Amino acid sequence: MGPYNDRDKRDEKTGLTSLNYTTERHGEKRMNELPIQKVLPELKEKLRTATSAVLVAEPGAGKTTQVPPAFLEEDWLSGRKIIMLEPRRLAARAAAEYMAGNLGEQTGETVGYRVRMESRTGKKTKIEVVTEGILTRMLQSDPELADVGMIIFDEFHERNLQGDLGLALALESRAVLREDLRILVMSATLEAEPVAALLGDAAVVNCPGRQFPVETVYKPPAAGIKPEQHMAAVIREAAADHPGDVLAFLPGAGEIRKVQAELERGGIPAGCVIRPLYGQLPQQEQDAAVRPDPASRRKWILATSIAETSLTIDGVRIVVDSGLMRTQLFSARTGMPYLATGQVSRASADQRRGRAGRTAPGVAYRLWSREAQDHLRERNAPEILETDLAPLVLELTTWGVRDADKLLWLDPPPAQAYERGRELLQRLGAVTKDGMITDKGKRMAELGMHPRLAVMMLQAAYLGHGRLGSTLAAVLQERDLFRGAERDADIRSRAQAVCMWEQGGAVRDADESALKRIAQESKHIRKQTGIAASEKVDLEKCGLLLSFAYPDRIGQNRGNGKFLLTSGRGVELPGAQLLSRSAYITAAAVDDRKGAEGKILLAAPLNLEDIQRYHGDEIVDDTVVEWDRTLGSVKARKQTSLGAVILRESPAEQPSPERVVLALLEGIRTEGLGILPWTKHAKQLRQRLQMMHHADPEWPDMKDAALLGSLEEWLLPYLYGAKSRTDLQKLQLAAILEQTLGWDKKTRLDEEAPTHITVPSGSRIIVDYSNPMQPVLAVKLQEMFGLRETPRIGRGRIPLTLHLLSPAQRPVQITSDLASFWANGYFDVKKDLKGRYPKHYWPDDPLEAIPTRRTRPQT
């Protein structure tokens, strides 16, 4: 059996396949060379003569663990450190542990790592594997990076926001302060050319991977089967038909729990064990999924995309891919982030498939069809294009950049999302109106958390509620402690549960692993901000502290569990609960994916006194003059408001006539033109003018949109003194519309679009202009005797459409060609009408007959 199939060759500490190991054979020591070893001389040579390079190394090449140590002895490093960025904590720890093991050391000696809340480095550390946010903090505190000689961006194809930011800042640092700083971008699936161009036409080094054959099986679910049932069934089938451990990809922890429950319900075969793997799991449980099972059982690993790249989990020969992933998106409509589950890209699907062939031949089951595979998008969208950019804006403003376009980006931050982020930071007091960082903003940036949570922590510490603030910040960065559909949205119960757990008490219906993580995060935040663990906690201040983080989500009760936020957004509680009675709340988490009303996930009550005391700078007193649809009148009120929330209201004194008129105009726009008194005369005048506009655009447009859009020009002067629907009925619209015309146009209007036409009988018949393209003259047939041609208007350009009527005033013929009717149609009409109306006049020759409005002409 070859070394890649030998499960006993795994590193006992990390559980990762030994990517560069020695074996004894006939007393000889030989190196089992990885593919990356063949290109390392070329890569090292490129970076001796240049400061940038791009390494595209296929899965299994060994880039993550072999590249950093290869540069330790380079002269240009001059004893300085190598920093390598990994997108995920698990991969960062595993890579550092593996490299240290290769050197026969513990982590924290030559090789160390730094991730949030955990650091294993020492004075001798020359290679630091860090998560991306750590690099940002390093650059902000020391832009020169005096003790760093090289930065490696690993798995850059994932295009995380912090990765893009870290690269932009590193390139700026090199351009301004450190021209000798080496930057290496590495990936398995990266499009190298754009990155190489961004780095200044950097050299690209390609390295093939070491990938064993992987069979691909498409298994779309049958109609009616639940996703967790289908996933569990395929895992069982695959494990029965193929050797090795199973790695199943699911979008999130919730789906992992459902599949685990489904598998356990059907019974786990002897010699097998289920191992969940996702970011929020305690390190011990993550290690259990990655490392060999102590009892040598086959592992069924249920993982999120955390296992998609970087890690090689020895023993995995079966992949079952749901084809789904979860990402955080940002709603430009509401200004709120939300989690969305969607299809993976083709690149991600291939990465997942490749997990089955890292150490031996394998098989990948895809839970979708071949046809669906053809419609997958090529790559995942970069996070910078889809997420909340407030953290990015804060980092760039702290860096001293007001315009993001001043830095180098693969994908520049979208202007609209960037501006929204800036507006939020201005509201939080982190950035001035001209884009400069404030002292408060600098302190927020140092905390390394989302600006909303950072400002909450600063305010909480100032008010003596730092411990409660740290608990809330930790709760909001973790999935919900409580499970099940019956949980309420009151965040106070979560904060109370954490406090009880920290004091050693039992917490019913809570996820203990989540409690532990929240307590650790809260402790880390307290350490950052110097808050004593013994500080008392007042749970009734939850709403106040949250209001500092979410001033745009202070909500006022509208009844039935619905609230109006200061942002103007409507939200509601999922079912009746105690929070439904609160006059005011702060909504910390809102699901905005469906419906007109967002669903409140986490909130706390807030009292009016605290709103007035702590948000007084944003409270505005104003006299509001506006149209009230219920009253059908302009209404004036004194209002005290916080954003869209009206805190207090009372009647106002008589407002100025100008404000009343403007409110009345808005009322007309709201109600539509139908609120105005359109008499027959006014309506016809409007239609005549529209006919003239159709023939000549210089004439005023009389369509609804045009009239509503120009109310200030033609109607406003006549509204003074009016304020209600009743007052509007006194307007003389025909006279008002005529005032929009000069003397010349009035004359032309009467000539070209007359109100009436005199017909041969002597009658003046009104012209119907309701269709400006086809004016109509409705007239009794007998009144038109003797007229040879169709009457025309518009200086002879427009023939009238004649509705020739029976004695009962019903159309018997519609024509624009009267001569043709007399010659061809009249005799058939005469035959029909003479039988029905024998007393009326039906001459044989209509052109020589006497026109009459009576039954018969008078002689």
Steps between C-alpha positions, in 0.01 A plus 500: 500500500637843404566764762188705412275208591678426826277636779779436753714772341278784629649759730381407850472864611308656211334210323619643167665288237875519531570714197878482521630205695789251497484122499760236573557254222805261502669736747470791256327828583314656208268799458155437357491818299178699462423677169570840657864401556557507124399864462641639825841581340324701227276676752796588723693635203207720396479652848875564515471738207147634549273582794183328375397163363188292446501127567220292350535155654238234446352311797742255655811688390601584858520879465354591840750308709806495273529855364551707820790291641670503159573873535640501854863504383461760223744791533236764429297381800781624726367321804155658471171313524282336240130563550259259329129573488245220517129579460393262780617443856497122474726504194732756660552288812538177303753647256712647781493177699599298196793727403621502860479122509709475185768702678477275807365789710188609682293787366619828641865436421611555139142468377202648681149620436270780603124485469229686690520420873797265455870550436793257490807709423828573671819704473650246255194485273589565136186369330163622625182354355222749566138551407434797278371746758822459697704635208275806481566572868876452447502745209290757686730491801825494296447597132870442430495141630862548595550143626321332204682408182228311315121471496337191347131508411387135494176379338451847356233370261254509790505879465400581856452867583788500748726331245431766238549771762823345629645484151400859423661628820813287451545636147456855630754434777751367249448790260546766768713350780643156418615455144679177602187330642432172316139412420404154382142411403419128496192309392384176351235643265599862452487685168861608518514775239288767679686443827839513328401828334384642835837411653685685223530232230626245750638167387257206502625157605278200430519171684302182428340326793503144618144391444380143485213408266157597631180353357206743486147374565195727458217422743220760484223443758168344406191719527367535854810383689641739761859620444627346825339166412659499157843595636482228770393238246785583262756496784384151598506380138846647433648359820362157418637500145841664548788490751627794705361785705208713381515880474151648450463869416198687639421875507488553875488367855121466494509269198786304657290435811202387288710255298669370815160440661380322184807276495472421871130424460586228250789367708874544446677184375755343731845641447372842384470833681340837407722808533351849442739769375413869486652826614308547826592159639747491789855427390492158664202394288657644184816304572293184547367541145841568348720252688494121481235336714664356815297181459585475127135542400392630161404864528189650345599867507213748459665829410433848372727664242762523777633170361494611136862616475835493683431191710593152389312259726669166466269209436232692311423316178130583472351847456125563511423855393164669561600766249399775742690764690405779740625853458426832665356752260405862543161644410544841338122542531495486879865547598493169687719191459341158467609141453411336171528139391583452134661275244876455508706609201661256263841581649376422853336178385829392343690589819261285702521216252880511524487425873424137411823456306764656720642181649352220285252442215151601604143582402294820518121495518331821386143541614395675180466405135751519215277763340511714816878468503516672160310801639719563805677835500872478435623644831369642826448875501769686699372590845585866445222521240225360721558578865463785751794734436485699826798302645699564182424873508612519863828323424575718197413820685726392787772431242456857378319432174176687434460378143517122456603548136839622620595140584552202269213247486415201289138613537449852631240538777157586349441873536145473638588244767813696590299819546248317718786380716634855529154632595471240776844589637408868503187417698705290744745787547798317350544723195447871445285635216812574296620141539761536775540243779402619847668401827194287569541334160865418573401329825226309316747377238741375768234260632498307171126434496213634293466878549151460645624269774815705555306821569266309728798373700650847537169644620435203728841537666445874544160445668627222727322221312808357332442142607146504364630661180764232453236232552267655244784543249593134541137386471456695177808340343382148575207293377200498729543330836145369495358263245151421383214694349361606838793717608419866551695795361598658834879524511487548877434127543821426307704745707356357819584144388862597436531666842351194671737268314803715589400466866485122469123467480309270269313654208196316370436466122828673413783375278787446744773517233361835382487620862865411540603684183299809596657503846849475345426782255353715776810444711721593204306825447520588870874447489528733198300774668623456858162406646488312828327162496346586838303795360127471568262431213172689461303312234250786471774702327520258206274715282699814581837344416363352179366842401857632484584225249172516310364857518326433168312207656337671795138398453164640609205271568227511236287226659470125438873444545591741222753782534614792288878548502671838495630403156140491376499120467209299637579189707297253702545238769440135403191439712375642826763546775582737784693732272173566314393720790809721496440857387853513356761239415842473338507229233851354487434227244238508225425244229421715198476234232122476462200727501446868558563462875837372625494227762656596835744231615661675797390815682468659842260757649609864517338773711416847375711669769815327375417591140466867595809498719745314279369573149397859558745628238300321232155596630340772289213737585310612196165625380375255241250620244376216282201357323284271712321250276253404771390860561533598135673815614835656583594435861758689710663334802792560729716187504797381702660221302798271487541410134169355381379442859271772641560526873250776572233685300255789557291739283690794354397859457394628159793422267620736230293509176807385306532179703127433469513539122802266473324239715190537285708435188637182657144403587398537136797289395406238758130489410543552126342753264159352567483708818461813282159618363513384139183643346400396148640826369832459687531138396438584133746788511766269641431245226512768226835620631632145504402460134694816419800373701493177305519697176755750632712432817528873565145489630467403871480129580170422673571142610470420872874463556579831330230694685593349838864573435436866421239590762723780628490666158132489405303444822691630801406870462128414524529290820558773755216496751412137432596212730247221450333281241188719530700814427648343189152448356467879462783523248413602143724253321406601146597861565820387676603281208429778252742721692782267396442616140597826337261699281636336184447147628148580623408618151659198336328266743154625405587481132670160497322320781151648517265400778210448256446436131193638315352222287272538189185491713619813679569321829820579694635161598764469776829337396624218721877526551533219757729327252728785385622284213147452366246776578140384470184672376189307604204621287168367371537367150212718361677819616790426263294471177649712225856509642732329253832488694601422860540813715861576594672695776860603567507716191375211291760251619281288728181331380234455766386149571125506439271296719183508285207440732158344458186684617558318831847663528683170440796484257405331175824587324848620607703654223766756417402489130149644461508496119570127498218440745246686282613304195526153652360463849201731518257282305549195725458721806190662348344162432548393864395828662201567277344178621555593865425870471239532217388851602847646455644650184704253290563657156640304208767762428657624831714760323193676355280451806412767752692459829278499806514460875126410505319186401441643152614827346254789497395615156 
